[in-house]
Amino acid sequence: MVMPLWGACESIRECEFKPTKDARYLCTAVAMVNPVVCDQISTRDGITQCRAITSINPYECDRIDSPGKRQYCKMAVRDLQRDSIWAIKPMK
């Protein structure tokens, strides 16, 4: 059974506490906004999901074979898009 890789973090420091190596790589890639880190993930679907999340592009999720994982990927990207849209910083 492959666990979902969703591992978005506020900071790279949080990535140390993820339960699996793949989740730590995903967390690091998202925190650094660096899709190159995704290549270290052990599964093809995991790499694709990581690239989709780091680029905030749901179309990458369509490459995932499993319908459940594909939908999970799209929801993860949607959540990041939503967070980036609503991340309003207070004016100084």
N, C-alpha and C positions, 0 to 999 in steps of 0.2 A: 504494500500500500504506500503510495506516494503522498506525503503530507503537503498541503499548500505551502508555498514558499513566502507568502505575504510576510514581509519583515520590515516594513517601512519604519524608520526611526527618526526621532528628532535630531539625534547626534550620533556620531560614529561610536562614541563611548558605549551607548546602549547596545550596540551590535554584539559585544562580547557575551551578553547574557542570553542570546538566542539559543534554542535547544539543539540545532543541527548546524553542520558546516554550511549547507546550502542556504539556510535561513540567515546565517551570519554574512555570507557573500551577498545575498540579496539586500540585506539591511545596509551593508557597506556601500553597495552600488547606488542605492537610492539616496543615502545620506550624502554621498559625494557627487551625485548626479553624474555617474561615470559608468556607461554601459560596458566598458572593457572588463570590469570586474565580473560581469555576468558570465563570461566565458569559463569561469572556474566552477560553476554549478555543474552537478553531476548528470543531469538529465537534459535532453533536448527541449522538452516542454518547459523545464525550469529556466533554461537559458532564454527561451522565447518570452516567457512571462516576465523575467527580469528586464529584458530589453524593452518590453512594452511599458513597464512601470517606470523605468528610468527616463524614457522618452515621452511619457504621458501621451502615448499614441495607442488607442484601443485596437487599431487595425492589425498590429503585430499579434494580438491575441488570436486572430483567425487562423494562424498557423498551427495552433495547438490541436492535436488530434482528439482528445477526450472532450466531449461536450460539457461535462461538469467543470473540468479545469479551465476550459475556454471561457465559460461564464464567470467563473471565479476571477480570472484574469481581468475580464472587462469590468467587473465590479471594483476590483482593486484600483484600476486606472481611473475609473469614474470617481472614486473616493479621493484620490490624489488631485484630480482636476478640480473637484469641489473645494477641497482644502486650499488649493492655490488661488481659486477665484475669491473665496471668502476670507482669505488671510489679509484682513484690513489692518494696517498698522496705525496706531494712534499718531496724530499729528503732534509735533512738538511746538 
